[in-house]
Amino acid sequence: MLLLIGPSQLALSQSKTEDRHLTSPQPWSLFRANSRRTGSTSGQGLPQFNRVRWQFKTGGPIPGSPSILESLVIIGSTDGKIYALNLKTGLEVWHVAVRNEYAACTPALFDGWALFGDLDRQLHAVDLLTGVEKWAANTGNFVSSSSPLIVDGRVLIGSNSGQLHAFDLLTGKLLWKAQTDHVIASSPAAEGGNVYVGSMDGSLYSFGEDTGKENWKFETDGPVSSTPLVYEKNVYVVSEDNRVYAVRIATGKAKWKTRLAQEKYHGPPIVSQMTSSPCMWDEALYVGSTDERLYAVGLEFGQVKWKFKTGGKILSSPAAVGGLIYFGSADGFLYALEAGSGVVKWKFGAQSPIRSSPAVQEGVVIFGTDQGTVYVLE
C-alpha cells in the first residue's frame, strides 16, 4: 500500500514540460546502469569536481542508489519515502510513502514507469511523472535490497523468500518464479535470454528468462548478496567468502577465482566481507570491501592490478565512466580514481558515511548519504 503525498505544483509543472517524452531507457535508469549490471557507461562523467549543484535532505539514511530518467532522479530513503526530484533544480516533484516506513531499495525506471520493492512484500509500479500507483504485486516476502530489472516486457526481482519473480510490466501479473535456498538480496542481471542472480545460500544461479527454468547453479563458500555482472562469455560475481569469481556462461563452471587480501593493520586482522557489486572498465573489474579498500582485478585472469585504501568500509558499489571509478566510503568521502592506476583524481567530503552507489551522467555524479542527504555534484 502506498500513500501519494501531494506534489509540488511548481516542480510538477516544470517536470511535465521537460519530461513529456520519457519513452526510452537511458544509462542509470537501472541499478548498475544497465541490464548486464556493468556499472559503467560511455561518456565523459565528471573528470573534475567543481561544486555541489544541489542537495536534498530526506528524513533517514539512504543505503540505496539513485536512478535517473531524463530530468528526474528517483531515490528511496529509510524515512519510508520514494522521492522524485528534478535533476536540474533539486525541487521535489512528488514522493510516495510506503506502509512499513522503509524504502531503501534502488528503483528501476522505464518509459513512464518507476518500480521498486520494499518491506511490505510488494513490488510497486507507479507513474514516473506523478507517483500514482499503477499496480502492486506480491513478492512472497520482504524485498530488502534487490532492485528490479526491466527487460523484454518483464520485471524481475528477488525477495527474502529466496525466490526470483518475473512479472508482466504492463499488468503486474506473475509470469513465473524460481526458487533458491535462501534470501535473495542480489539484483538480477540479464543477457542473451538468461537471468543471473546471487543468493545468500552462497550460490550464483542462471535461469531462463522466458520460463524461470534453472540452467545451472554455481556454489561459492559464502553468501552472495552482491549483484552479478555479465560481460561477453562470463558472469562475474563477488561472494562474502572474499573472492571474486569469473563463471563461464556456457557451463556454469569457474574460469578463475581470486581471493582478495585480508591484511593486518592497527592490530587485529580485518575480515573482508564483500558485499559491494563490481563495475568494469577497460578489461578490469573494480570492487569495494569492508577491509576499506577498492580493488582492481583483471577480467581475463583475475589478477589484482592495484588496490586503494580509504578510511572506512566500502559498501558502496563503484561506477565507471570516462576512465574514472566513482564510489563512496564509510569515511565520508566520494572518490573519483583513475581506472588504470588507482590515483585519486578528486574526492568530495560529504561528512557522512556513504553506502549509496553513485549514478554518473554527463557532468554530474548523484548519490545519497547515511545522514539522509542526496547530493548532485558537477
C-alpha positions in Angstrom: 0.0 0.0 0.0 1.3 3.4 -1.0 0.3 6.9 0.1 0.9 9.5 -2.5 1.8 12.9 -1.0 0.7 15.9 -3.0 3.4 17.0 -5.4 5.0 20.4 -5.5 2.9 22.1 -8.2 5.8 24.2 -9.4 8.1 21.3 -9.7 5.5 19.1 -11.3 4.6 21.7 -13.9 8.3 22.2 -14.7 8.9 18.4 -14.9 5.9 17.8 -17.2 7.3 20.4 -19.6 10.8 18.9 -19.6 9.9 15.2 -19.4 6.9 14.9 -21.7 8.6 12.3 -23.8 10.1 9.7 -21.4 9.9 6.9 -23.8 13.2 5.1 -23.8 15.7 3.7 -21.3 19.0 5.5 -20.6 22.1 4.8 -18.6 21.4 4.8 -14.8 17.7 4.2 -15.2 18.5 0.8 -13.6 20.8 -0.1 -10.7 24.3 -0.6 -12.0 23.3 1.4 -15.2 22.0 -1.4 -17.4 20.6 -4.9 -17.6 24.0 -6.5 -17.6 24.7 -4.6 -14.4 28.2 -3.4 -15.6 28.1 -0.2 -13.5 29.7 1.6 -16.5 28.6 3.7 -19.4 30.1 5.7 -22.2 30.5 9.4 -21.9 32.7 11.8 -20.0 31.3 11.6 -16.5 32.7 14.2 -14.1 36.5 14.5 -14.7 36.8 17.4 -12.3 34.6 18.3 -9.3 33.7 22.0 -9.3 30.7 22.5 -7.0 27.6 21.0 -5.4 24.7 21.7 -7.9 22.1 21.0 -5.2 21.5 18.8 -2.1 18.2 17.5 -0.8 17.5 16.3 2.7 15.4 13.3 3.5 14.3 12.0 6.9 16.6 8.9 7.1 19.7 7.3 5.9 19.9 6.4 2.2 21.6 3.0 1.6 20.1 2.6 -1.9 21.1 4.3 -5.1 19.5 6.9 -7.4 18.0 6.1 -10.7 17.7 8.7 -13.5 15.4 9.1 -16.4 15.7 12.3 -18.4 15.4 15.1 -15.8 14.1 13.1 -12.9 16.1 11.5 -10.1 14.2 8.8 -8.2 15.6 7.6 -4.9 14.4 5.9 -1.7 15.1 6.7 1.9 14.7 4.8 5.2 12.3 7.6 6.2 9.8 5.4 4.3 9.5 7.6 1.1 10.4 7.3 -2.5 11.3 10.7 -3.9 11.2 12.1 -7.4 13.5 15.1 -7.7 14.2 17.5 -10.6 17.8 16.8 -11.8 18.4 20.4 -12.7 17.0 22.1 -9.6 16.6 19.6 -6.8 13.0 20.5 -6.4 10.7 17.7 -5.2 8.3 16.7 -7.9 6.4 14.0 -5.8 7.0 11.4 -3.2 5.2 8.3 -2.1 5.2 6.9 1.4 5.3 3.1 1.9 3.3 1.4 4.6 6.3 0.0 6.6 8.3 3.2 6.6 11.3 1.7 4.9 12.0 2.4 1.2 15.7 1.8 0.7 15.8 -0.3 -2.5 17.0 1.2 -5.7 14.1 1.9 -8.2 14.1 0.8 -11.8 12.8 3.3 -14.4 11.5 2.8 -17.9 9.1 4.5 -20.4 7.0 6.4 -17.8 7.3 3.7 -15.1 9.0 3.6 -11.8 9.3 0.3 -10.0 10.5 -0.6 -6.5 10.2 -3.2 -3.8 10.1 -2.7 -0.1 9.4 -4.5 3.2 5.6 -4.7 2.7 6.1 -7.8 0.4 5.1 -5.9 -2.7 6.7 -4.8 -5.9 5.2 -1.4 -6.7 4.8 0.2 -10.2 4.0 3.9 -10.2 3.7 6.6 -12.8 7.0 8.2 -13.3 5.6 11.7 -13.6 3.0 11.7 -10.9 3.8 8.9 -8.5 0.3 7.5 -8.9 0.3 3.7 -8.4 -0.4 1.6 -11.5 -0.2 -1.8 -9.8 1.3 -3.8 -6.9 2.4 -7.4 -7.0 3.1 -9.8 -4.1 6.8 -10.9 -3.7 6.1 -13.5 -1.1 8.4 -11.9 1.5 10.3 -8.7 2.2 12.4 -7.1 -0.5 15.4 -6.0 1.5 17.8 -4.7 -1.3 17.1 -6.5 -4.6 16.5 -3.8 -7.3 14.0 -4.6 -10.1 15.3 -5.4 -13.6 13.1 -4.4 -16.6 13.8 -6.5 -19.7 11.7 -7.7 -22.6 8.4 -6.5 -21.1 9.1 -8.3 -17.8 10.1 -7.1 -14.3 12.4 -9.4 -12.4 13.1 -9.0 -8.7 14.3 -11.2 -5.8 13.0 -11.3 -2.2 13.6 -12.7 1.2 11.5 -15.7 0.3 14.5 -16.9 -1.7 12.5 -16.6 -4.9 13.2 -14.7 -8.1 9.9 -13.4 -9.5 9.1 -12.4 -13.1 6.1 -10.1 -13.5 4.4 -8.6 -16.6 5.4 -5.0 -16.8 2.0 -3.7 -18.0 -0.2 -5.7 -15.7 1.9 -6.9 -12.7 0.8 -10.5 -13.5 3.1 -13.2 -12.2 4.7 -14.9 -15.1 7.0 -17.3 -13.2 9.1 -17.7 -10.0 12.3 -19.6 -9.4 13.4 -20.8 -6.0 16.9 -20.6 -4.4 17.8 -21.9 -0.9 18.0 -18.6 1.0 17.3 -14.8 0.8 17.9 -13.0 -2.4 19.5 -9.6 -1.6 21.2 -9.5 -5.0 19.7 -7.7 -8.0 19.2 -9.9 -11.1 21.2 -9.3 -14.3 20.2 -10.5 -17.8 21.7 -11.1 -21.2 21.1 -13.5 -24.1 17.8 -14.9 -22.8 19.2 -15.8 -19.4 18.9 -14.2 -15.9 21.6 -14.3 -13.3 21.2 -13.7 -9.6 23.1 -14.4 -6.3 21.6 -15.9 -3.2 22.5 -15.8 0.4 22.8 -19.6 0.1 26.2 -19.0 -1.3 25.4 -19.6 -5.0 25.1 -17.8 -8.3 22.1 -19.0 -10.3 21.3 -18.9 -14.0 17.7 -19.1 -15.1 15.9 -19.0 -18.4 14.3 -15.6 -18.9 11.2 -17.0 -20.5 10.3 -19.7 -18.1 12.5 -19.4 -15.0 13.9 -22.9 -15.6 17.3 -23.3 -13.8 20.2 -23.6 -16.2 22.9 -24.1 -13.6 24.0 -23.2 -10.1 27.5 -22.2 -9.1 28.5 -22.5 -5.5 30.8 -20.2 -3.6 32.0 -20.5 0.0 30.0 -17.5 1.3 26.7 -15.7 0.9 26.3 -13.8 -2.4 24.5 -10.5 -1.7 26.2 -8.5 -4.4 24.8 -8.2 -8.0 26.4 -10.2 -10.8 28.0 -8.5 -13.8 27.6 -10.1 -17.3 30.2 -9.5 -20.0 30.8 -11.5 -23.1 31.1 -15.2 -22.2 31.3 -14.8 -18.4 29.4 -13.8 -15.3 31.5 -12.1 -12.7 30.3 -12.3 -9.1 31.6 -11.3 -5.6 31.0 -13.5 -2.6 31.3 -12.9 1.1 34.0 -15.6 1.1 36.1 -12.6 0.0 36.6 -13.9 -3.5 35.7 -12.6 -7.0 34.7 -15.3 -9.5 34.5 -15.4 -13.2 31.9 -18.1 -14.2 31.5 -19.3 -17.8 28.0 -18.7 -19.1 28.0 -21.8 -21.2 28.9 -24.3 -18.5 28.4 -22.6 -15.1 32.0 -23.5 -14.2 34.6 -21.2 -12.8 37.1 -19.7 -15.3 39.1 -18.2 -12.4 38.7 -17.1 -8.8 40.7 -14.6 -6.8 40.8 -14.2 -3.1 41.3 -10.5 -2.1 43.8 -9.9 0.7 43.0 -9.7 4.3 45.8 -7.7 5.9 46.7 -6.8 9.4 46.8 -3.2 10.3 46.2 -1.4 13.6 46.4 -4.8 15.4 43.8 -7.4 14.6 43.1 -8.7 11.1 40.2 -7.2 9.2 37.8 -9.7 7.8 36.8 -8.6 4.3 33.2 -9.2 3.6 32.5 -8.5 0.0 29.0 -7.0 -0.5 29.9 -4.3 -2.9 28.9 -5.1 -6.5 31.6 -4.9 -9.2 31.8 -2.5 -12.1 34.0 -2.8 -15.2 36.2 -0.6 -17.2 38.9 -1.4 -19.8 39.4 -5.1 -19.1 39.2 -4.8 -15.3 36.7 -5.2 -12.5 36.5 -2.8 -9.6 35.0 -3.8 -6.3 34.9 -2.4 -2.8 35.4 -4.2 0.5 34.8 -3.8 4.2 38.6 -4.0 4.6 38.4 -0.4 3.5 40.0 -1.0 0.1 38.9 -0.7 -3.5 40.4 -3.5 -5.7 41.1 -3.5 -9.4 41.0 -7.1 -10.8 41.9 -8.2 -14.3 39.0 -9.6 -16.3 41.0 -12.2 -18.2 43.0 -13.9 -15.4 41.7 -12.3 -12.1 45.0 -10.8 -11.0 44.9 -7.9 -8.6 46.2 -4.9 -10.6 46.0 -2.3 -7.7 44.2 -1.6 -4.5 43.4 1.7 -2.9 42.9 2.2 0.8 40.2 4.6 2.2 39.5 5.4 5.8 36.3 3.3 6.2 34.4 0.3 5.0 33.3 0.3 1.3 29.7 -0.9 1.0 29.0 1.4 -2.0 29.2 -0.2 -5.4 31.6 1.6 -7.7 30.7 3.2 -11.1 32.9 3.6 -14.1 32.6 6.4 -16.6 35.2 8.2 -18.7 38.1 6.3 -17.3 37.3 7.2 -13.7 36.0 5.0 -10.9 33.5 6.6 -8.6 32.5 5.2 -5.2 31.6 6.1 -1.6 33.2 5.1 1.7 32.2 5.0 5.3 35.0 7.6 5.8 32.5 10.1 4.4 34.2 10.7 1.0 33.0 10.2 -2.5 36.1 9.3 -4.5 37.0 9.5 -8.2 40.1 7.4 -9.0 41.9 6.9 -12.3 40.9 3.4 -13.5 44.3 2.5 -14.8 46.4 3.4 -11.7 44.1 4.0 -8.7 45.4 7.5 -8.3 42.9 10.0 -6.8 41.6 12.4 -9.4 39.3 14.2 -6.9 37.3 13.5 -3.8 34.3 15.1 -2.1 33.7 15.2 1.6 30.0 14.5 2.5 30.6 14.5 6.2 28.6 11.3 6.5 29.2 7.6 5.7 28.2 6.7 2.1 26.7 3.3 1.4 24.7 4.6 -1.6 26.2 3.7 -5.0 26.7 6.7 -7.3 24.9 7.3 -10.6 27.0 9.1 -13.1 25.9 11.0 -16.2 27.4 13.7 -18.4 28.8 16.2 -16.0 27.1 15.0 -12.8 27.5 12.5 -10.0 24.5 11.6 -7.8 24.4 9.7 -4.5 22.9 9.6 -1.1 24.4 9.5 2.4 23.7 7.9 5.8 22.6 11.4 7.0 19.8 11.3 4.5 21.1 13.8 2.0 21.0 13.5 -1.7 23.9 15.2 -3.5 24.3 16.2 -7.1 28.0 17.1 -7.9 29.1 18.9 -11.0 
